[in-house]
Amino acid sequence: IDTAFRGRDRDPLLDGLDEFSTKALSLLTSPRAIDAFQLDKESPQALERFGKHDLGMGCLLACRLIKSGVPFVTLE
């Protein structure tokens, strides 16, 4: 996420975003969200507990997002 949005704050295309999109973008690019997506910061025990597969990593990410303040998370 950090790489995808780096430098986008100066992108003129973002000037046309509505309020909802602007809030969503700032949520995704906030330091707390960027930190939540860094699953490599978890201990090996936590990674093992959740399982090193898509569902396990998705659940771990959901927990990290909730801990960082995201009020609603869904898994698919």
C-alpha distances in whole Angstrom, upper triangle without the diagonal:
4,5,5,6,8,12,11,14,16,16,19,18,16,20,21,19,21,20,19,16,16,16,13,11,12,11,7,7,10,11,12,9,7,10,11,8,10,13,14,16,18,21,23,25,22,21,24,25,22,23,21,20,18,20,20,16,16,18,17,14,16,18,15,14,17,18,16,18,16,20,19,17,18,18,19
4,6,5,6,9,10,12,15,15,19,18,16,20,21,19,22,21,20,17,16,16,14,12,12,12,9,7,9,9,12,10,7,10,12,10,10,14,15,15,18,22,23,26,23,22,26,27,24,25,23,23,21,23,23,19,19,21,19,16,18,20,17,15,19,19,16,18,18,21,22,20,22,22,23
4,6,5,9,10,13,15,14,18,18,17,20,22,20,23,23,22,19,18,19,17,14,14,15,12,10,13,13,15,13,10,13,15,12,13,16,16,18,20,24,25,28,26,24,27,29,26,26,24,24,22,24,24,20,20,23,21,18,21,23,20,19,22,23,20,22,21,25,24,23,24,24,24
4,6,9,8,12,13,13,16,15,14,17,19,17,20,21,19,16,16,17,14,11,13,14,10,10,13,14,16,14,11,15,16,13,14,17,18,20,22,26,27,29,27,25,28,30,27,27,24,24,21,24,24,21,20,23,22,18,20,23,20,19,22,23,20,22,20,24,23,21,22,22,23
4,6,5,8,10,10,13,13,11,15,16,15,18,18,17,14,13,14,12,9,10,12,9,7,11,12,15,12,11,14,16,14,15,19,20,21,23,27,29,31,28,27,30,31,28,29,27,26,24,26,26,22,21,24,23,19,21,23,20,18,22,23,19,21,19,22,22,21,23,23,24
4,6,8,9,10,14,14,13,16,18,17,20,20,20,17,15,17,15,12,12,14,11,9,11,12,15,14,12,15,17,15,16,19,20,21,24,27,29,32,29,28,31,33,30,31,28,28,26,28,28,24,24,26,25,21,23,25,22,20,24,24,21,22,22,25,25,24,26,26,27
4,5,6,7,11,12,11,14,16,16,19,20,20,17,15,17,16,13,13,15,14,11,13,14,18,17,15,18,20,19,20,23,24,24,27,31,33,35,33,32,35,36,34,34,32,32,30,32,32,28,27,30,28,25,26,28,25,23,27,27,23,25,24,27,28,27,29,29,30
4,5,5,8,9,8,10,13,12,16,16,17,13,12,14,14,10,11,14,12,10,13,15,18,16,15,18,20,19,20,24,25,25,28,32,34,36,33,32,35,36,33,34,32,32,29,31,31,28,26,29,28,24,25,27,25,22,25,26,23,23,22,25,26,25,27,27,28
4,6,8,10,8,9,12,12,15,15,16,13,11,13,13,10,9,13,12,10,12,14,17,16,15,19,20,20,21,25,26,26,29,33,35,37,34,33,37,38,35,36,34,34,31,32,33,29,28,30,29,25,26,28,25,23,25,26,22,23,22,25,25,26,27,29,30
4,6,9,8,9,12,13,16,17,19,16,13,16,17,13,13,17,16,13,16,18,21,20,19,22,24,23,25,28,29,29,32,36,38,40,38,36,40,41,38,39,37,37,34,36,36,33,31,34,32,29,30,32,29,26,29,30,26,26,26,28,29,29,31,32,33
4,5,6,8,10,11,15,16,18,14,13,16,16,13,14,17,16,14,17,19,22,21,20,23,25,23,25,28,30,30,33,37,38,41,38,37,40,41,38,39,37,36,33,35,35,32,31,33,32,29,30,32,29,27,29,30,27,27,26,29,29,29,30,31,32
4,5,5,8,10,14,16,17,14,13,17,17,14,15,19,18,17,20,22,25,23,23,26,28,27,28,32,33,34,36,40,42,44,41,40,43,44,41,42,40,39,36,37,38,35,33,36,35,31,32,34,32,29,32,33,29,29,28,30,30,30,32,33,33
4,5,6,8,12,14,15,12,12,15,15,13,15,18,17,16,19,22,25,23,22,26,27,25,28,31,32,33,36,39,41,43,40,38,42,42,39,40,38,36,33,35,36,33,31,34,33,30,30,33,31,28,30,32,29,28,26,29,28,28,29,30,31
4,5,6,9,11,12,9,8,12,12,9,11,14,14,13,16,19,21,20,20,23,24,23,25,28,30,31,33,37,39,41,37,36,40,40,37,38,36,35,32,33,34,31,29,31,31,27,27,30,28,25,27,29,25,25,23,25,25,25,27,28,29
4,6,9,11,13,11,9,13,14,12,13,16,17,16,18,21,23,22,22,26,27,26,28,32,34,34,36,40,42,44,41,40,43,43,40,41,40,38,35,36,37,34,32,34,34,30,30,33,30,27,29,31,27,27,25,27,27,28,29,31,32
4,6,9,12,10,9,13,14,13,14,17,18,18,20,23,25,23,24,27,28,27,30,33,35,35,37,41,43,45,41,40,44,44,40,41,40,38,35,36,37,34,32,34,34,31,30,33,31,28,30,32,28,27,25,27,27,27,28,30,31
4,7,8,6,6,9,10,9,12,14,15,15,17,21,22,20,21,25,25,24,27,30,32,33,34,38,40,41,38,37,40,40,37,38,37,35,32,33,34,31,29,31,31,27,27,29,28,24,26,28,25,24,22,23,23,23,25,27,27
4,6,5,6,9,10,11,12,14,16,17,18,22,23,21,22,26,25,25,28,31,34,34,35,39,41,42,39,38,41,41,37,39,38,36,33,33,34,32,29,31,31,28,27,29,28,24,25,28,25,23,21,21,21,23,24,26,27
4,6,5,6,9,10,11,12,14,15,16,20,20,19,21,24,24,24,27,30,33,32,34,37,40,41,37,37,40,39,36,38,37,36,33,32,34,31,28,29,30,26,25,27,26,22,23,25,22,20,18,19,19,21,23,26,27
4,5,5,6,9,10,11,12,14,15,19,19,17,19,22,21,22,25,27,30,30,31,35,37,38,34,34,37,36,33,35,34,33,29,29,30,28,25,26,27,23,22,24,23,19,20,23,20,18,16,16,16,17,19,22,23
4,5,5,6,9,10,11,12,14,18,18,16,18,21,20,20,23,26,28,29,30,34,36,37,33,32,36,35,32,33,32,31,28,28,29,27,24,25,26,22,21,24,23,19,21,23,20,19,16,17,17,18,19,21,22
4,5,5,6,9,10,11,12,16,17,15,17,20,20,20,23,26,28,28,30,34,36,37,33,33,36,36,33,34,33,32,29,29,30,28,25,27,27,23,22,24,23,19,21,23,19,18,16,18,18,19,21,24,25
4,5,5,6,9,10,10,14,14,13,15,18,18,18,21,24,27,26,28,31,34,35,31,31,34,34,31,32,32,31,28,28,28,26,23,24,24,21,20,22,20,16,18,19,16,15,13,14,15,16,19,21,23
4,5,5,6,9,10,14,14,11,13,16,15,15,19,21,24,24,25,29,31,32,29,28,31,31,28,29,29,27,24,24,25,23,20,21,21,18,17,19,18,14,16,18,15,14,12,13,13,14,16,18,20
4,5,5,6,9,12,13,11,12,15,15,15,18,21,23,23,25,29,31,32,29,28,32,31,28,30,29,28,25,25,26,23,21,23,22,18,18,21,19,15,18,19,16,16,14,16,16,16,18,20,22
4,5,5,6,10,11,9,11,14,14,15,17,20,23,22,24,28,30,32,28,28,32,31,29,30,29,29,26,27,27,24,22,23,22,19,19,20,18,15,17,18,14,14,13,15,16,17,20,22,24
4,6,5,9,9,7,9,12,12,12,15,18,21,20,22,25,28,29,25,25,29,28,25,27,27,26,23,23,24,21,19,20,19,15,15,17,14,11,13,14,11,10,9,12,13,13,16,18,21
4,6,9,9,6,7,10,10,10,13,16,18,18,20,24,26,27,24,23,27,27,24,25,24,24,21,21,22,18,17,18,17,14,14,16,14,11,14,15,12,12,11,14,14,13,16,17,19
4,6,8,7,6,10,11,11,13,16,18,18,20,24,26,28,25,24,28,28,26,27,26,26,23,24,24,21,19,21,20,16,17,18,15,13,16,17,13,14,13,17,17,17,19,21,22
4,5,5,6,9,10,11,13,16,18,17,19,23,26,27,24,24,28,28,25,27,26,27,24,25,24,21,20,21,19,16,16,17,14,12,14,14,11,11,12,15,17,17,20,21,24
4,6,5,6,9,10,11,14,16,14,17,20,23,25,22,22,26,26,24,26,25,26,24,25,24,20,20,21,18,15,16,17,13,12,14,13,10,12,13,17,18,18,21,22,25
4,6,5,6,9,10,13,15,13,15,18,21,23,20,20,24,23,21,24,23,24,22,22,21,18,17,18,16,13,13,13,10,9,11,10,6,8,10,13,15,15,18,20,23
4,5,5,6,9,12,14,13,15,19,21,22,19,19,23,22,20,22,21,22,20,20,19,16,15,16,14,10,11,12,9,7,10,10,7,9,9,12,13,13,16,17,19
4,5,5,7,10,12,12,14,18,20,22,19,18,22,23,20,22,20,21,19,20,19,16,15,17,15,11,13,14,11,10,13,13,10,12,12,16,17,16,18,19,21
4,5,5,8,10,9,11,14,17,19,16,16,20,20,18,20,19,20,19,20,18,15,15,16,13,11,13,12,9,9,12,11,8,12,13,16,17,16,19,19,22
4,6,7,10,9,10,14,16,17,14,14,18,18,16,18,17,18,16,17,15,12,12,12,10,7,9,9,5,6,9,8,7,10,10,14,14,13,15,16,18
4,6,9,9,11,14,16,18,15,14,17,18,15,16,15,16,14,15,14,10,10,12,10,7,9,10,8,8,11,12,10,13,12,16,15,13,15,15,17
4,5,6,8,12,14,16,13,12,16,17,15,16,14,16,15,16,15,11,12,13,11,9,12,12,9,10,14,13,12,15,15,19,19,17,18,18,20
4,5,6,9,10,12,10,8,12,13,11,12,11,13,12,14,11,8,10,11,8,7,11,11,8,11,14,13,13,16,16,19,19,16,17,16,18
4,5,8,9,12,10,9,12,14,13,13,12,14,15,16,14,11,13,14,11,11,14,14,12,14,17,16,16,19,20,23,23,20,21,20,22
4,7,9,12,10,10,13,15,14,15,14,17,17,18,15,13,15,15,11,11,15,13,11,13,16,14,14,18,19,22,22,20,22,21,23
4,7,8,6,7,10,11,11,12,12,15,16,16,13,11,13,13,9,10,13,11,10,13,15,13,14,18,18,21,21,19,21,19,22
4,5,5,6,9,10,11,12,12,16,17,18,14,13,16,15,11,13,16,14,13,16,18,16,17,21,22,24,24,22,23,22,24
4,6,5,6,9,10,10,10,14,16,17,13,12,16,15,12,15,17,16,15,19,20,19,20,24,24,26,26,24,24,22,24
4,5,5,6,9,10,11,14,17,17,13,13,16,15,12,15,17,15,15,19,20,18,20,23,24,26,26,23,24,22,24
4,5,5,6,8,10,13,15,14,10,10,13,11,8,11,13,11,11,15,16,15,17,20,20,22,22,19,20,19,21
4,5,5,6,6,10,12,12,8,8,11,10,8,11,13,12,12,16,17,16,18,21,21,23,22,19,20,18,19
4,6,5,7,10,13,13,9,10,13,12,11,14,16,15,15,19,20,19,21,24,24,26,25,22,22,19,21
4,6,9,11,13,12,8,10,13,11,9,13,14,13,14,17,18,17,20,22,22,24,23,20,20,18,20
4,7,8,10,8,5,7,9,7,6,10,11,11,12,15,16,16,18,20,20,21,20,17,16,14,16
4,6,8,8,5,7,10,9,9,12,14,14,15,18,19,19,21,24,23,24,22,19,18,15,16
4,7,8,6,6,10,11,10,12,15,15,16,18,20,20,22,24,23,25,23,20,19,16,17
4,6,5,6,8,10,11,12,14,15,16,18,20,21,22,25,23,25,22,19,17,14,14
4,6,5,6,9,10,10,12,14,15,16,18,20,21,23,20,22,20,16,14,11,10
4,6,5,6,9,10,10,12,14,15,16,18,20,21,19,20,18,14,12,8,9
4,5,5,6,9,10,11,12,14,15,17,18,20,19,20,18,15,14,11,12
4,5,5,6,9,10,10,12,14,15,16,19,17,19,17,14,13,11,12
4,5,5,6,9,10,10,12,14,15,17,15,16,14,10,9,7,9
4,5,5,6,9,10,11,12,14,16,14,15,13,10,9,7,10
4,5,5,6,9,10,11,12,15,14,16,14,12,12,11,13
4,5,5,6,9,10,10,13,11,14,13,10,11,10,12
4,5,5,6,9,10,11,9,11,9,6,8,8,11
4,5,5,6,9,10,10,11,11,9,11,11,14
4,5,5,6,9,9,12,12,10,13,13,16
4,5,5,7,6,9,9,8,11,12,15
4,5,5,5,6,7,7,11,12,16
4,5,7,9,11,11,14,16,19
4,6,9,11,12,15,17,20
4,6,9,10,14,17,20
4,6,7,11,14,17
4,7,10,14,17
4,7,10,14
4,7,10
4,7
4
